[in-house]
Amino acid sequence: VQLVESGGGLVQPGGSLRLSCAASGFTFSSYAMNWFRQTPGKAREFVAAITRGGADSFTADSVKGRFAISRDNTNNTVDLQMNSLKPEDTGVYYCQAVGEGRNYWGQGTQVTVSS
């Protein structure tokens, strides 16, 4: 099983980034997919979720209206479009797969929002 995040980097406040998570080794369409983030000294924080088929999605209040999650069950990817980024969005972003009584995590990708 592998979840590989990409797309992180350094961006100025107000900018945008698109994160992607490529999944392999399990039946992707049978798993709900989530994005979390973490900063040093803090607990991992929920950011966004999308159901197995992609019909429903949810975002944390802190990112609502700025971030959007989407998935492609053909290519086994889940993306996080992040707009109007703020310094407090800085952190390591992780994707998580949940389903069939299991959950898997990626290694994370660093997002830094700074001028």
SVG drawing of the C-alpha trace seen along z (x, -y; Angstrom):
<svg xmlns="http://www.w3.org/2000/svg" viewBox="-23 -39 32 43">
<polyline fill="none" stroke="black" stroke-width="0.4" points="0.0,0.0 1.3,-3.4 0.0,-6.9 2.3,-9.5 1.6,-13.2 3.0,-15.9 2.6,-19.5 3.7,-21.2 6.1,-24.1 6.6,-27.7 3.8,-30.2 3.1,-33.8 0.0,-34.7 -3.0,-34.9 -1.5,-32.3 -2.7,-28.9 -1.3,-25.3 -2.8,-22.1 -1.8,-19.0 -2.2,-15.5 -2.1,-12.1 -1.4,-9.0 -2.7,-5.7 -1.7,-2.2 -1.9,1.3 -5.6,1.2 -9.0,0.8 -9.0,-3.0 -12.7,-3.4 -13.6,-1.4 -12.0,-4.0 -13.0,-7.4 -10.1,-9.8 -9.1,-12.6 -6.5,-15.3 -5.0,-16.3 -2.3,-18.8 0.1,-19.1 2.4,-21.8 5.2,-21.2 3.9,-20.9 0.3,-20.5 -2.0,-17.6 -2.8,-16.5 -5.8,-18.5 -8.6,-17.4 -8.8,-19.5 -11.1,-17.8 -12.8,-14.5 -14.4,-13.0 -16.6,-9.9 -15.7,-6.8 -17.6,-7.8 -16.8,-11.4 -20.5,-12.5 -20.0,-14.2 -17.1,-16.2 -16.5,-18.1 -14.0,-20.8 -13.0,-22.1 -14.4,-25.5 -10.9,-26.9 -10.5,-26.3 -14.2,-26.4 -14.6,-28.4 -10.8,-28.3 -10.0,-24.6 -11.7,-22.0 -11.1,-18.2 -11.7,-16.1 -10.8,-12.5 -10.3,-10.5 -11.2,-6.9 -9.9,-6.0 -6.4,-7.3 -6.5,-6.6 -5.7,-10.1 -7.2,-12.6 -6.4,-16.3 -6.6,-19.3 -7.0,-22.7 -5.9,-25.4 -6.7,-29.0 -6.3,-32.3 -3.6,-30.7 -2.8,-32.2 0.4,-31.8 -1.7,-29.7 -2.2,-27.1 1.5,-26.3 2.2,-22.6 2.8,-19.1 -0.2,-17.9 -1.1,-14.2 -3.6,-12.1 -5.4,-9.3 -7.4,-6.4 -10.1,-4.9 -12.2,-1.8 -12.6,2.0 -11.7,1.7 -8.3,0.2 -6.7,-3.2 -3.5,-4.2 -1.4,-7.4 1.0,-9.0 4.4,-10.5 3.2,-14.1 4.1,-17.1 5.3,-20.4 3.3,-23.6 4.8,-26.9 2.9,-30.1 5.2,-33.1 6.1,-36.4"/>
</svg>
